[in-house]
Amino acid sequence: MSSPVTVWRHHKNIKNYLGQTGKVIVWTKVFIAPAGFEHEAPYFVAIVEFKDGARMPLQIADFEGEDLKPNQKIGCRKYHQTING
């Protein structure tokens, strides 16, 4: 099992995983977002494991919580939302 420190350390290499598929290990729904992300709440985040064993915390887009399942395959892509206002 990866420690939280190891998971976050891998996260700086996310660019190497764009376009790849990983599997959902665990997920949660965030209701109270940190500063700068309030407009996105509620949203889902998950620990995703890739083929090389790296695990990364990622925000889940285009899914509802009821649709997520353990070991579900998901793609890793860059997501950017612009807020007008």
C-alpha positions as CSV (number, residue, x, y, z in Angstrom):
1,M,0.0,0.0,0.0
2,S,1.3,3.4,-0.9
3,S,1.6,6.1,1.8
4,P,0.0,9.5,1.2
5,V,3.4,11.0,0.9
6,T,4.3,8.6,-1.9
7,V,1.1,9.2,-3.7
8,W,1.6,13.0,-3.6
9,R,5.2,12.7,-4.6
10,H,4.1,10.8,-7.8
11,H,1.6,13.6,-8.6
12,K,4.3,16.0,-9.8
13,N,4.8,13.5,-12.7
14,I,1.1,13.7,-13.9
15,K,2.2,15.0,-17.3
16,N,3.7,11.6,-18.0
17,Y,0.3,9.9,-17.5
18,L,-1.9,12.2,-19.6
19,G,-3.6,10.0,-22.2
20,Q,-3.1,6.8,-20.2
21,T,-5.8,4.7,-18.6
22,G,-5.7,3.9,-14.9
23,K,-8.0,2.2,-12.4
24,V,-10.0,3.8,-9.6
25,I,-8.8,2.5,-6.2
26,V,-10.9,4.7,-3.9
27,W,-12.9,7.9,-4.3
28,T,-14.7,10.5,-2.3
29,K,-17.0,13.5,-2.9
30,V,-15.7,16.9,-1.8
31,F,-18.4,19.2,-0.6
32,I,-16.3,22.0,0.9
33,A,-13.5,22.9,-1.6
34,P,-10.3,24.7,-0.8
35,A,-9.8,28.3,-1.7
36,G,-9.9,28.8,-5.4
37,F,-12.0,25.7,-6.1
38,E,-15.2,26.7,-4.3
39,H,-17.0,27.1,-7.7
40,E,-16.4,23.4,-8.5
41,A,-17.9,21.9,-5.3
42,P,-19.2,19.3,-5.0
43,Y,-16.8,17.2,-7.0
44,F,-15.2,13.8,-6.9
45,V,-11.5,13.0,-6.3
46,A,-10.0,9.5,-6.6
47,I,-6.7,7.7,-6.1
48,V,-6.0,6.2,-9.5
49,E,-3.5,3.5,-10.1
50,F,-1.6,3.2,-13.4
51,K,0.0,0.2,-15.1
52,D,3.4,1.0,-13.6
53,G,2.0,0.9,-10.1
54,A,2.0,4.7,-9.6
55,R,-1.0,6.0,-7.7
56,M,-2.1,9.6,-8.0
57,P,-4.9,11.7,-6.6
58,L,-7.0,13.0,-9.4
59,Q,-10.2,15.0,-9.8
60,I,-12.9,13.0,-11.5
61,A,-14.8,14.8,-14.3
62,D,-17.7,13.5,-16.4
63,F,-18.8,10.9,-13.8
64,E,-21.4,10.9,-11.1
65,G,-20.7,9.1,-7.8
66,E,-23.2,6.3,-8.6
67,D,-21.3,5.5,-11.8
68,L,-17.9,5.0,-10.0
69,K,-16.9,1.5,-9.1
70,P,-13.7,-0.1,-7.6
71,N,-11.2,-1.0,-10.3
72,Q,-13.1,1.0,-12.9
73,K,-10.9,2.1,-15.8
74,I,-10.7,5.8,-16.4
75,G,-8.6,8.0,-18.7
76,C,-6.3,10.7,-17.5
77,R,-6.6,14.0,-19.3
78,K,-6.0,17.6,-18.7
79,Y,-9.2,19.4,-17.6
80,H,-9.6,23.1,-17.4
81,Q,-12.7,25.0,-16.6
82,T,-13.0,28.8,-17.1
83,I,-15.3,30.8,-14.9
84,N,-16.9,33.8,-16.4
85,G,-17.9,36.5,-14.0
